[in-house]
């Protein structure tokens, strides 16, 4: 279970701060559901309420550039 602590909204994306109610760890989650889902968004979430949800983690990627000298 996660408690929604805050929402930092941009034009079509949002950053959500979620607190795991079992471990008390806080996760910053990027929500782009308005861009990729048709009709299925997380706009219903309200600050202070608790939700039974999971977070899909994407590992941080390091990009290397090739330069021709």
Secondary structure, DSSP 8 states (H G I E B T S, - for coil): -EEEEEEEE-SS-EEEEEEETTT--EEEEEE-HHHH-SS--STT--TT-EE------------------
